[in-house]
Amino acid sequence: MSASHRVVIAVFPDVDLLDVTGPAEVFALANRETGGRAGYEVRLAGPVAGPVRTSAGVQLFADVGFEDVRGQVDTLVVPGAVDMGEDGPVARIDAEVVAWVKEMAPHARRVASVCVGAHVLAAAGLLDGKTATTHWSTAAQLAADHPDVTVDADPIFVRSDCGRLWTGAGISACLDLALALVAEDLGEQTALAVARQLVMYLKRQGGQSQFSVPLSRPAAERRDIDELRLWIADHLDADLSAPALAARMCLSERHFARVFKQETGSSPAAYVEEARVEMARRLLETTDCPLDQVAAAAGLGSAETLHRAFRRQLATTPAAYRRRFRARPA
């Protein structure tokens, strides 16, 4: 860890507000949690120093202009901006920002893009031959515009080039990316302390999907089904059999199964197993609990049932998953 972490975040007209303020807040909280020992010094750099209007209409203030950033930078953070096209969001690629990032990258220990900022890194030639992620809505654009980049739209962030290049997924995933940078610098315990201050439900690992089980499915037309899905997520260790869920909905089992599949695209049993596996993944990533305890907490009953569910859902074993994604103190 260097004595001081000089962080420069690019800002420009219509930049996504949270892409900038999210990482800045994480670094500020790391300073606070360590009594200032973290040494993060965050500066905003824009085309010129002064006010910059974001996509939210809120103004930020660039501390310096691009041409005034001198010397080595510990972490260069590149957020993004989008325009709305006929078929949805289109990542904006500003030639001035691309040129500055290309010039600055060799002077930075690591470069991290937030959300559609990956398009800027790709345009600067930094992602050729590497795997990267971005917001799911512009992943196809990134792949089409930059065939030399391996685009993976699923993870919340991707670390490549021996940790020198990081790309993050959309919007709130900027917090997960920034927490991972803090963990690399200061250790997992500091990053978890920051996550607690942010009242984040979980400090997610990079290999996790951009979508949790509830988010990966569209909202149901029936409010009672959406409410049931939320109840399931909060009661994974309860009896979630089809008869029990049907009774909770005051429906016959047959009618409930038909309505649930119509609204969610999944049978009740398959949906419950997905949600329980997701909970087990979180426990495997963040605790050293034995597999039987993980299985019980996730509502899967036994280690044997946990193993079978992981094989079905993830094509791996719980032990192999833990080895790959368990967060360890630095």
TORZABA-824177 format. One record per residue (C-alpha): residue number from 1; residue in one letter; x, z, y. Coordinates in Angstrom, 3 decimals, decimal comma. Example, Ala and Ser with C-alpha at 12.3 -4.5 7.8 and 13.67 -1.06 7.14 Angstrom:
% TORZABA-824177
  nr rest        X        Z        Y
   1    a   12,300    7,800   -4,500
   2    s   13,670    7,140   -1,060
% end
This chain:
% TORZABA-824177
  nr rest        X        Z        Y
   1    m    0,000    0,000    0,000
   2    s    1,351   -0,933    3,403
   3    a    1,425    1,680    6,151
   4    s   -1,067   -0,351    8,141
   5    h   -3,595   -2,924    7,010
   6    r   -4,099   -5,438    9,766
   7    v   -7,454   -7,099    9,125
   8    v   -8,508  -10,151   11,126
   9    i  -12,092  -11,380   10,780
  10    a  -12,960  -14,831   12,089
  11    v  -16,043  -15,112   14,294
  12    f  -17,641  -18,228   15,734
  13    p  -21,060  -19,348   17,017
  14    d  -23,923  -18,718   14,572
  15    v  -21,730  -16,763   12,140
  16    d  -23,760  -14,604    9,763
  17    l  -23,833  -11,132   11,311
  18    l  -23,568   -9,061    8,123
  19    d  -20,651  -11,193    6,892
  20    v  -18,688   -9,749    9,801
  21    t  -20,046   -6,250   10,255
  22    g  -20,315   -5,426    6,534
  23    p  -16,592   -5,668    5,731
  24    a  -15,690   -4,109    9,099
  25    e  -17,839   -1,070    8,291
  26    v  -16,300   -0,698    4,839
  27    f  -12,776   -0,673    6,288
  28    a  -13,821    1,781    9,015
  29    l  -15,321    4,142    6,435
  30    a  -12,146    3,908    4,342
  31    n  -10,222    5,120    7,388
  32    r  -12,679    7,976    7,813
  33    e  -12,678    8,975    4,154
  34    t   -8,878    9,186    4,114
  35    g   -8,512   10,931    7,452
  36    g   -6,998    7,790    8,948
  37    r   -4,373    7,364    6,237
  38    a   -5,898    4,081    5,034
  39    g   -4,542    2,435    8,161
  40    y   -7,087   -0,367    8,486
  41    e   -6,981   -2,000   11,904
  42    v   -9,796   -4,530   12,275
  43    r   -9,842   -7,224   14,950
  44    l  -12,278  -10,073   15,513
  45    a  -10,772  -13,466   16,346
  46    g  -12,823  -16,308   17,780
  47    p  -12,219  -19,723   19,320
  48    v  -11,758  -17,758   22,567
  49    a  -11,865  -14,063   23,327
  50    g  -15,247  -12,808   24,457
  51    p  -18,897  -12,797   23,383
  52    v  -19,962  -14,733   20,284
  53    r  -23,630  -15,136   19,403
  54    t  -24,405  -14,707   15,711
  55    s  -27,136  -16,304   13,603
  56    a  -29,177  -13,118   14,090
  57    g  -29,092  -13,582   17,863
  58    v  -26,933  -10,475   18,248
  59    q  -23,695  -10,894   20,148
  60    l  -20,307   -9,829   18,840
  61    f  -17,155   -9,656   20,943
  62    a  -14,036  -11,487   19,811
  63    d  -11,023   -9,293   20,594
  64    v   -8,691  -12,287   20,714
  65    g   -8,788  -16,048   20,667
  66    f   -7,521  -17,936   17,634
  67    e   -4,360  -19,043   19,408
  68    d   -3,534  -15,452   20,340
  69    v   -3,305  -14,132   16,765
  70    r    0,396  -13,624   16,160
  71    g    2,540  -12,300   13,357
  72    q    1,663  -11,280    9,820
  73    v   -1,884  -10,401    8,804
  74    d   -2,649   -8,168    5,844
  75    t   -6,163   -9,497    5,220
  76    l   -7,794  -12,558    6,747
  77    v  -11,576  -12,497    6,328
  78    v  -13,501  -15,743    6,757
  79    p  -17,312  -15,417    7,008
  80    g  -19,720  -18,328    7,046
  81    a  -22,592  -19,977    8,845
  82    v  -25,397  -22,217    7,622
  83    d  -27,669  -24,868    9,018
  84    m  -31,083  -25,568    7,530
  85    g  -31,332  -29,005    5,997
  86    e  -34,316  -30,752    4,446
  87    d  -33,480  -29,302    1,028
  88    g  -32,412  -25,841    2,159
  89    p  -29,307  -24,159    3,594
  90    v  -26,230  -26,269    4,247
  91    a  -22,878  -24,583    4,847
  92    r  -21,485  -25,311    8,274
  93    i  -17,866  -26,465    8,341
  94    d  -16,402  -26,124   11,831
  95    a  -13,240  -28,222   12,194
  96    e  -11,667  -25,766   14,650
  97    v  -12,209  -22,826   12,309
  98    v  -10,900  -24,798    9,316
  99    a   -7,734  -25,787   11,195
 100    w   -7,087  -22,196   12,288
 101    v   -7,635  -20,792    8,787
 102    k   -5,269  -23,402    7,358
 103    e   -2,643  -22,408    9,930
 104    m   -3,138  -18,651    9,472
 105    a   -3,344  -18,485    5,676
 106    p    0,422  -18,643    5,055
 107    h    0,824  -15,625    7,361
 108    a   -1,719  -13,477    5,486
 109    r   -1,048  -11,346    2,415
 110    r   -4,524  -12,200    1,183
 111    v   -7,423  -14,337    2,339
 112    a  -11,054  -13,480    1,598
 113    s  -14,144  -15,567    2,256
 114    v  -17,589  -14,031    2,613
 115    c  -20,681  -15,916    1,503
 116    v  -20,488  -19,572    2,595
 117    g  -17,095  -18,925    4,179
 118    a  -15,787  -20,298    0,867
 119    h  -16,608  -23,757    2,198
 120    v  -14,150  -23,174    5,043
 121    l  -11,401  -22,100    2,627
 122    a  -12,092  -25,163    0,489
 123    a  -11,988  -27,470    3,502
 124    a   -8,632  -25,915    4,417
 125    g   -7,322  -26,811    0,952
 126    l   -6,898  -23,200   -0,153
 127    l   -9,174  -23,364   -3,204
 128    d   -7,932  -26,537   -4,904
 129    g   -7,298  -25,884   -8,574
 130    k   -8,871  -22,421   -8,372
 131    t  -12,142  -20,782   -9,330
 132    a  -14,360  -19,650   -6,462
 133    t  -17,857  -18,413   -5,758
 134    t  -20,187  -18,624   -2,800
 135    h  -23,826  -17,956   -2,020
 136    w  -25,925  -19,422   -4,814
 137    s  -27,874  -21,622   -2,389
 138    t  -24,794  -23,661   -1,381
 139    a  -22,851  -23,600   -4,654
 140    a  -23,902  -27,167   -5,514
 141    q  -22,732  -28,345   -2,088
 142    l  -19,351  -26,661   -2,580
 143    a  -18,906  -28,256   -6,003
 144    a  -19,934  -31,711   -4,744
 145    d  -17,734  -31,593   -1,635
 146    h  -14,693  -30,184   -3,438
 147    p  -14,410  -31,436   -7,028
 148    d  -10,956  -29,845   -7,375
 149    v  -12,535  -26,394   -7,021
 150    t  -14,121  -24,725  -10,042
 151    v  -17,322  -23,286   -8,592
 152    d  -18,927  -20,356  -10,398
 153    a  -22,210  -19,478   -8,685
 154    d  -22,893  -16,366  -10,750
 155    p  -20,323  -13,618   -9,898
 156    i  -20,608  -11,502   -6,779
 157    f  -16,933  -12,118   -6,058
 158    v  -13,963  -13,899   -7,622
 159    r  -10,314  -12,855   -7,352
 160    s   -7,799  -15,649   -7,864
 161    d   -4,221  -16,710   -7,143
 162    c   -2,860  -13,333   -8,358
 163    g   -5,089  -11,486   -5,918
 164    r   -4,144  -13,498   -2,873
 165    l   -7,474  -15,361   -2,640
 166    w  -10,894  -13,761   -2,848
 167    t  -14,274  -15,445   -2,533
 168    g  -17,521  -13,524   -2,254
 169    a  -21,143  -14,328   -2,918
 170    g  -23,995  -14,063   -0,484
 171    i  -25,001  -11,566    2,173
 172    s  -24,883   -7,970    0,844
 173    a  -22,163   -8,917   -1,675
 174    c  -19,796   -8,761    1,313
 175    l  -19,878   -4,994    0,798
 176    d  -18,885   -5,317   -2,852
 177    l  -16,041   -7,655   -1,930
 178    a  -14,759   -5,359    0,819
 179    l  -14,999   -2,351   -1,511
 180    a  -12,927   -4,240   -4,079
 181    l  -10,277   -4,895   -1,426
 182    v  -10,248   -1,192   -0,573
 183    a   -9,947   -0,334   -4,267
 184    e   -6,961   -2,651   -4,567
 185    d   -5,297   -0,986   -1,576
 186    l   -6,257    2,657   -2,008
 187    g   -7,676    3,107   -5,503
 188    e  -11,107    3,279   -7,068
 189    q  -11,837    6,837   -5,975
 190    t  -11,548    5,956   -2,292
 191    a  -13,685    2,859   -2,788
 192    l  -16,346    4,917   -4,586
 193    a  -16,286    7,493   -1,790
 194    v  -16,942    4,684    0,708
 195    a  -19,748    3,335   -1,495
 196    r  -21,370    6,773   -1,463
 197    q  -21,188    6,871    2,325
 198    l  -22,897    3,487    2,410
 199    v  -25,596    4,915    0,114
 200    m  -25,019    1,993   -2,198
 201    y  -26,710    2,283   -5,561
 202    l  -23,604    1,024   -7,292
 203    k  -20,155   -0,308   -6,499
 204    r  -20,498   -3,477   -8,514
 205    q  -17,605   -5,198  -10,243
 206    g  -16,806   -8,832   -9,517
 207    g  -17,917  -10,120  -12,881
 208    q  -21,468   -8,983  -12,321
 209    s  -24,096  -11,553  -11,591
 210    q  -25,442  -12,155   -8,096
 211    f  -28,826  -11,297   -9,599
 212    s  -30,027   -8,134  -11,300
 213    v  -32,772   -8,506  -13,888
 214    p  -35,615   -7,833  -11,395
 215    l  -34,058  -10,089   -8,739
 216    s  -33,318  -12,915  -11,147
 217    r  -37,015  -13,511  -11,663
 218    p  -39,474  -14,692   -9,026
 219    a  -42,034  -12,285   -7,669
 220    a  -45,179  -12,200   -9,744
 221    e  -48,462  -13,334   -8,267
 222    r  -50,017  -10,132   -9,566
 223    r  -48,894   -7,082   -7,619
 224    d  -49,555   -4,802  -10,581
 225    i  -46,985   -6,729  -12,658
 226    d  -44,376   -6,421   -9,899
 227    e  -45,107   -2,702   -9,677
 228    l  -44,716   -2,417  -13,434
 229    r  -41,333   -4,166  -13,293
 230    l  -40,126   -1,630  -10,738
 231    w  -41,483    1,214  -12,863
 232    i  -39,646   -0,134  -15,903
 233    a  -36,346   -0,185  -13,975
 234    d  -36,819    3,506  -13,099
 235    h  -37,891    4,628  -16,596
 236    l  -35,632    2,791  -19,019
 237    d  -35,401    5,817  -21,314
 238    a  -39,199    6,023  -21,654
 239    d  -41,401    4,435  -24,296
 240    l  -41,474    0,819  -23,084
 241    s  -43,044   -0,723  -26,137
 242    a  -45,706   -3,360  -25,581
 243    p  -48,516   -0,963  -26,623
 244    a  -47,264    1,715  -24,194
 245    l  -46,936   -0,739  -21,320
 246    a  -50,326   -2,258  -22,059
 247    a  -51,889    1,205  -22,012
 248    r  -50,227    1,900  -18,668
 249    m  -51,781   -1,304  -17,316
 250    c  -55,170   -0,458  -18,864
 251    l  -55,147   -3,779  -20,709
 252    s  -55,374   -4,710  -24,345
 253    e  -51,969   -5,330  -25,892
 254    r  -52,734   -8,989  -26,498
 255    h  -54,010   -9,605  -22,979
 256    f  -51,096   -7,677  -21,443
 257    a  -48,507   -9,693  -23,382
 258    r  -50,121  -12,948  -22,260
 259    v  -50,320  -11,889  -18,585
 260    f  -46,770  -10,492  -18,530
 261    k  -45,257  -13,661  -19,963
 262    q  -47,300  -15,815  -17,609
 263    e  -46,051  -13,838  -14,602
 264    t  -42,413  -13,283  -15,616
 265    g  -41,605  -16,053  -18,072
 266    s  -40,553  -13,452  -20,626
 267    s  -42,138  -11,318  -23,291
 268    p  -42,346   -7,582  -22,523
 269    a  -39,823   -6,777  -25,257
 270    a  -37,273   -9,340  -24,033
 271    y  -37,640   -8,212  -20,420
 272    v  -37,178   -4,552  -21,321
 273    e  -34,078   -5,318  -23,377
 274    e  -32,533   -7,275  -20,484
 275    a  -33,168   -4,388  -18,114
 276    r  -31,728   -1,859  -20,559
 277    v  -28,618   -3,964  -21,157
 278    e  -28,111   -4,191  -17,405
 279    m  -28,220   -0,400  -17,150
 280    a  -25,792   -0,111  -20,063
 281    r  -23,430   -2,521  -18,311
 282    r  -23,420   -0,318  -15,227
 283    l  -22,630    2,772  -17,278
 284    l  -19,854    1,002  -19,155
 285    e  -18,340   -0,140  -15,863
 286    t  -18,473    3,204  -14,098
 287    t  -18,222    5,944  -16,744
 288    d  -16,253    6,889  -19,855
 289    c  -19,383    8,075  -21,670
 290    p  -19,359    7,427  -25,433
 291    l  -21,400    4,472  -26,580
 292    d  -24,115    6,638  -28,097
 293    q  -24,636    8,361  -24,732
 294    v  -24,701    5,003  -22,941
 295    a  -27,270    3,739  -25,424
 296    a  -29,449    6,827  -24,975
 297    a  -29,292    6,726  -21,166
 298    a  -30,215    3,031  -21,138
 299    g  -33,095    3,581  -23,518
 300    l  -31,486    1,637  -26,364
 301    g  -31,453    4,601  -28,703
 302    s  -28,270    4,219  -30,732
 303    a  -24,832    2,667  -30,468
 304    e  -25,849    0,211  -33,186
 305    t  -28,861   -0,954  -31,152
 306    l  -26,650   -1,191  -28,042
 307    h  -24,190   -3,354  -29,970
 308    r  -26,919   -5,721  -31,210
 309    a  -28,442   -6,036  -27,726
 310    f  -25,061   -6,864  -26,177
 311    r  -24,464   -9,507  -28,807
 312    r  -27,827  -11,097  -28,039
 313    q  -27,646  -10,875  -24,262
 314    l  -23,941  -11,254  -23,465
 315    a  -22,301  -12,581  -26,647
 316    t  -19,796   -9,723  -26,594
 317    t  -19,528   -6,106  -27,678
 318    p  -19,970   -3,009  -25,490
 319    a  -16,343   -2,013  -26,106
 320    a  -15,021   -5,442  -25,108
 321    y  -17,226   -5,429  -22,021
 322    r  -15,918   -2,002  -20,985
 323    r  -12,294   -3,108  -21,409
 324    r  -12,959   -6,077  -19,147
 325    f  -14,994   -4,430  -16,393
 326    r  -14,329   -0,693  -16,410
 327    a  -13,218    0,422  -12,934
 328    r  -10,078    2,546  -13,199
 329    p   -8,478    4,738  -10,524
 330    a   -5,361    3,119   -9,062
% end
